Amino acid sequence: MAGRAEFHQQHLERARAEAQRLLAERPRLGGAWLNWVAAELYQLGPPAYANMVRRELEQAASDE
């Protein structure tokens, strides 16, 4: 479990920044944003990092 916690700690700020970048595109892309953001998340790796970004994106979107 320490490895997972360490990974999370090491990549949290980057994941938050990536989530903000994705969220910032929502007004510009409008209805196409969901498909675009799904494709962006799909390209991220490793999967644990992509999941972190997805969670941060959900959190940031709910905070708006």
Buried (B, 14 or more C-beta within 10 A) or exposed (E): EEEEEEBEEEBEEEBBEBBEEBBEBBEEEEEEBEEBBEEBBEEBEEEEBBEBBBEBBEEBEEEE
